[in-house]
């Protein structure tokens, strides 16, 4: 079902700041960053197949995760967002930046890499 809804939460107002968690983590991963909602519209979510977002039978790929982020931004009517990606979420954030640069304000990467062999 292409219209599957990804579970997300928003807190605060201001510039949108979407937080992409690491592998097998969900929106709960960001509880210590909740104070950011004093300065931003903080957006946290459960990625497909985690927490309250069902897998929905779709084969997982980086493109699927990126499209899910677009669906969250579209649901919230956000044209451009700041994106934080941690660990595996950093891989997703980088793919988002390459695929939808016009939807990105700032890219913040933490505890991640660009992949490949060092």
N, C-alpha and C positions, 0 to 999 in steps of 0.2 A: 504494500500500500504506500504509494508515493506521498500521501498526505499525512503520514504519521507525525505526531507531535512529539518533539523532544521536551522533556521536563526541564524547566528553568525557573529561576527566581531572580527578581530584581530588588534592589534596595538602594535608597538614596536618589539624589538628583544630580544633574551636572553632566559633564561629558561621559558618554558611555565607555565603560571599561569591562570587557568580556574576558573572563578567566577560564582558560582551557586546562583541565586537570591532567595529571599523568595517567599512565596505563592502569586500568581497573579502578580508577578513582572517580568520584562524582563531585557534586556541588558541595558536599560536606567537607571536602578536602581543604576548602578555603575559609574555614571558620575563624582562623586567626587573622585573616585579612579583612574582616567585616568592618573595621574602622574606616576603610577606604570609602565606604558609603557616605561618609561625611563630606567627601569632595567629588565623588563620581556617582553616576548611575551604575552601580555594581551589578553585573550579570554573571550568575553562576548556573551551571547546568549539569545534568547527568548525561554523559555521552550514550549513544545508542548501545543497548545491551547492558547498561550499568544502572543500578538503582531503579529509579522510576521511569526510565526510558527503555521501552522494550526493544529487543533486537529486531523483531518484525520480519524475520526470515530473509533479510537482505544480506548479500555477501559484503563483508566489511572491506573497505579500501580507504585510502587517504581521501579520495574524492568524495566518498560518502560522508565522512566526518566533516569535510569542508562544506558540503551542501547542507548538512545539518546546522552548521553555524550560520550560514546564509538564511536558513529558514527561521532561526531565532531572531536574527536582526530584522528580517522582513516582518515577522509577527509583531515586533516592537516598533516597527516603522522607523528604524535607525538606518540612515544612509551610510554613515561612516562611524567606525568604532576604534578605540584603542584595544589592542588584543594582547593578552598575557598568555604565554604558553609555558607550562612547566613539564620537564621531562618529555614523555611521549606527546604531551600537549604542545610542546615546542615544535615537534615535527609537523603537527597539524597546523599550527600557527604559521609556520614558514610556507607550507603549501597554500594556505589561505592567502598569504601576502603575494605569492607568485600568481595565483589564479585570479584573485579579486583585488588588485592594488587600489582600485578606485573606491573600495569599501573600507579601506584601512587608513586610520589616522597615524597611530604609532604602533610599532611592533616591539614587544618586550619579551625577551626569552630568558628563561632561568633553568638551570640544571638540565641542559639539553645540548644537542649538537646538530650539525648539518648532516650527520650520518656518514657512511662510508668508512673506509679503512684509514687509520692514522698512520 
